[in-house]
Amino acid sequence: VRFNDLFGAGVNDNFALIGKVEVGKVLCLTADACNERRQEIGLKNFYVSNTYPSKGCFEKNGNAFFGEGGSEEDMSLSPLPGLQKRLWCEVVVPTVPPAQAIAEPTPCLTEEECFSKIQELGFPILNTGVYPSKGCFYKENNAYFSDGTMEEMSKASLPGKQKRIWCDNGQ
């Protein structure tokens, strides 16, 4: 995602990726935005006029100025004449990670897989037998395994206080 796509015209292509946000420079399109930026960077005074030859937000001799009027193109001109320097507002946008496939949890399909997983989870014993719920599951502090079909042993929703034990990190 480019800043131009998010914010339209007036975007400078100076970006930096910091952690999980993108920081970019955009035009300060209003006197208020320019004054806020001036305060952020510690410039002394702020002046606004429609008679300045330079338009938009700029700095000169430690003071900030906003030249009213002109187009966004006028406000983005850089470099400026003489000692003037364009001031850019900053924008921080959280980055959007690429879409990741959401993996389905993997059921424990054998008594051995179930036993290995319950040891990892800290259950003391595995009760095996023919139970109405199939596959690897627990109820309170007890772990169970009952052989069944793939569909039965993959069912996420179990009755009452029973919870499915998944062999991957789906638990």
Wavefront OBJ file of the C-alpha trace (Angstrom):
o trace
v 0.000 0.000 0.000
v 1.421 3.355 -0.996
v 0.711 6.567 0.851
v -0.621 8.108 -2.373
v -3.237 5.356 -2.452
v -4.237 6.105 1.136
v -3.921 9.881 1.234
v -4.095 11.035 -2.385
v -2.011 13.884 -3.760
v 0.575 15.724 -1.738
v 2.550 12.722 -0.649
v 6.330 12.700 -0.662
v 7.996 9.339 -1.392
v 10.273 9.506 1.670
v 9.114 6.593 3.785
v 10.683 4.510 6.514
v 9.513 1.212 7.951
v 9.806 1.270 11.733
v 8.574 -1.790 13.566
v 5.017 -2.354 12.441
v 4.234 1.151 11.160
v 5.168 3.129 8.085
v 6.217 6.718 8.603
v 5.805 9.010 5.643
v 5.982 12.687 4.834
v 2.878 14.408 3.556
v 2.078 18.009 2.820
v 0.894 20.180 5.654
v -2.169 21.420 3.781
v -3.546 23.735 6.451
v -2.128 26.419 8.698
v -3.225 24.359 11.727
v -1.316 21.291 10.510
v 1.737 23.456 9.817
v 1.577 25.037 13.275
v 1.265 21.605 14.896
v 4.322 20.411 12.985
v 6.215 23.547 14.036
v 5.491 22.746 17.681
v 6.568 19.111 17.222
v 9.971 20.119 15.885
v 10.455 23.065 18.267
v 10.422 26.097 15.983
v 9.932 29.416 17.817
v 7.206 31.368 16.042
v 4.472 30.807 13.503
v 3.244 33.257 10.868
v 0.425 32.979 8.313
v -0.169 35.205 5.309
v -1.584 35.090 1.793
v 1.125 37.499 0.598
v 4.116 35.146 0.930
v 5.527 34.179 -2.482
v 6.079 30.598 -1.185
v 2.899 28.650 -0.537
v 2.269 25.986 2.075
v 4.337 25.173 5.141
v 7.990 26.227 5.309
v 10.695 27.250 7.718
v 13.190 30.111 7.703
v 15.584 31.238 10.441
v 13.974 29.054 13.132
v 10.426 30.263 12.428
v 7.563 28.493 10.660
v 5.416 30.097 7.975
v 2.289 29.094 6.109
v 1.706 30.759 2.753
v -2.033 30.647 2.058
v -3.393 30.144 -1.438
v -1.903 28.217 -4.288
v -2.375 24.618 -5.322
v -1.048 21.460 -3.705
v 1.631 21.532 -6.370
v 2.618 25.051 -5.221
v 2.663 23.833 -1.606
v 4.931 20.903 -2.483
v 7.638 22.803 -4.364
v 11.056 22.000 -2.986
v 13.684 23.335 -2.759
v 12.393 26.785 -1.933
v 14.244 30.035 -2.657
v 16.861 31.481 -0.317
v 16.967 30.193 3.255
v 13.448 28.757 3.131
v 13.036 25.030 3.728
v 9.865 23.009 3.073
v 8.276 21.565 6.234
v 6.521 18.221 5.838
v 3.945 16.799 8.175
v 4.446 13.198 9.215
v 1.885 10.486 9.119
v 2.103 7.079 10.777
v 0.114 4.234 9.273
v 0.073 0.681 10.641
v 1.404 -1.704 8.043
v -0.936 -4.346 6.777
v 0.696 -7.779 6.832
v 0.168 -9.970 3.794
v -2.867 -12.164 4.084
v -1.958 -15.418 5.712
v -3.881 -18.618 5.350
v -5.573 -19.611 8.561
v -4.614 -23.202 9.169
v -7.179 -25.611 10.501
v -6.123 -27.277 13.754
v -4.818 -30.824 13.386
v -6.649 -33.479 15.396
v -4.801 -36.274 17.197
v -5.941 -39.308 15.193
v -4.200 -42.098 17.072
v -3.855 -43.076 20.701
v -0.081 -42.548 20.396
v -0.485 -38.983 19.051
v -2.978 -38.215 21.809
v -0.682 -39.656 24.502
v 2.267 -37.572 23.251
v 0.168 -34.386 23.262
v -1.319 -34.902 26.735
v 2.194 -35.416 28.159
v 3.180 -32.086 26.591
v 0.095 -30.466 28.132
v 0.728 -31.972 31.572
v -2.157 -34.453 31.905
v -1.055 -37.349 34.169
v -2.823 -40.229 32.347
v -4.738 -41.015 29.173
v -8.034 -42.836 29.591
v -8.819 -44.978 26.560
v -12.030 -46.733 25.723
v -15.279 -46.436 23.820
v -16.785 -43.056 24.649
v -19.594 -41.086 22.959
v -17.039 -38.373 22.031
v -14.341 -39.593 19.651
v -10.693 -38.664 19.277
v -8.480 -36.907 21.821
v -10.262 -34.701 24.355
v -10.326 -33.697 27.994
v -12.853 -32.950 30.683
v -11.640 -31.067 33.736
v -8.294 -32.727 34.658
v -8.764 -35.983 32.731
v -7.664 -36.772 29.169
v -9.461 -39.326 26.972
v -9.046 -41.077 23.640
v -11.714 -42.990 21.778
v -11.210 -44.303 18.252
v -13.608 -42.985 15.606
v -13.883 -41.675 12.075
v -11.804 -38.726 10.864
v -14.923 -36.545 10.973
v -15.790 -37.603 14.540
v -12.220 -37.096 15.802
v -11.968 -33.664 14.104
v -15.162 -32.217 15.565
v -14.247 -29.029 17.442
v -17.468 -28.693 19.409
v -17.930 -31.371 22.084
v -20.766 -31.780 24.602
v -20.764 -30.388 28.123
v -17.372 -29.556 29.644
v -15.418 -31.655 27.143
v -12.759 -29.849 25.072
v -10.908 -31.109 22.001
v -7.133 -31.659 22.321
v -5.431 -30.720 19.058
v -2.065 -32.198 18.068
v -0.756 -28.871 16.711
v -1.060 -25.469 18.356
v -4.800 -25.268 17.666
v -5.431 -25.688 21.399
l 1 2 3 4 5 6 7 8 9 10 11 12 13 14 15 16 17 18 19 20 21 22 23 24 25 26 27 28 29 30 31 32 33 34 35 36 37 38 39 40 41 42 43 44 45 46 47 48 49 50 51 52 53 54 55 56 57 58 59 60 61 62 63 64 65 66 67 68 69 70 71 72 73 74 75 76 77 78 79 80 81 82 83 84 85 86 87 88 89 90 91 92 93 94 95 96 97 98 99 100 101 102 103 104 105 106 107 108 109 110 111 112 113 114 115 116 117 118 119 120 121 122 123 124 125 126 127 128 129 130 131 132 133 134 135 136 137 138 139 140 141 142 143 144 145 146 147 148 149 150 151 152 153 154 155 156 157 158 159 160 161 162 163 164 165 166 167 168 169 170 171
